[in-house]
Amino acid sequence: MSSVLDATRALLWVDSAEQVAALAAKLVTALGGTLTPAQEAPYDCLPIDLSFGIGAPQLPTLPDDVLSRKLFERHLVGFARDAHQALELLDRPKRLAEDASLDALTGLANRRMLGRALGRVAAEDAIIMIDLDHFKGVNDAFGHDQGDRVLCEFGGALRATTRAADRAVRFGGEEFVVLLAAGDPEAFLLRLRHVWEDRRPRRVTFSAGIALARTDPWCALGAADRALYRAKDAGRDQWQWAVTDDYQ
């Protein structure tokens, strides 16, 4: 389709995330869909955030016609992939400097980067601790290669779900931290669950704890960790918010 080709070609000349977001919005309209704020999006929307970190997350709502829906999904997924690659090229000089701080298995920032990232969060940002449920059982039953595959795919799910303004970190083992910039943590976790269920190589769920950064991000990190363990104690495959006593 000419609209898809034009939008993809235009990615060669972008120099900002704002331009990429504008191209995405124009393409969605040309393909017969609409962009809807994530909090208002219907259940059957396409779980791809096309805000590219500009403002609140925006999800594309599919056309009504079945054939149009299939074409819409196929073309838009391809465009989103190309758009993220274009943004990565723009940011390459900075990324080259950070390569030593990336986790080789998941492609996420490693724990070394967490301190720097926490120093940049705002009081209204959320800190989310995530742990893969019963992960040891995957290694025991299927071997460490399969365990590594699960971790790698979960890292991909996090990259697909976070915005440019967010930061996802592999904290260690099967634990991850997401620094969510002024977003809705529960909406984010619902999107992550949806993406993860589509791509996970094993039926592995995750649990999470949520805390607001407030005035002390390190304190909030501990609060999120305590909330995570309450979620696991409550049966896993869920998330809990930190309460006042968690901010110690």
PyMOL commands that set and color helices and strands:
alter all, ss='L'
color gray80, all
select helices_A, chain A and resi 2-13+17-30+38-40+66-90+92-101+111-118+135-142+144-161+185-199+217-233+244-246
alter helices_A, ss='H'
color red, helices_A
select strands_A, chain A and resi 34-37+58-61+126-132+167-172+175-180+206-212+239-241
alter strands_A, ss='S'
color yellow, strands_A
deselect
rebuild
show_as cartoon
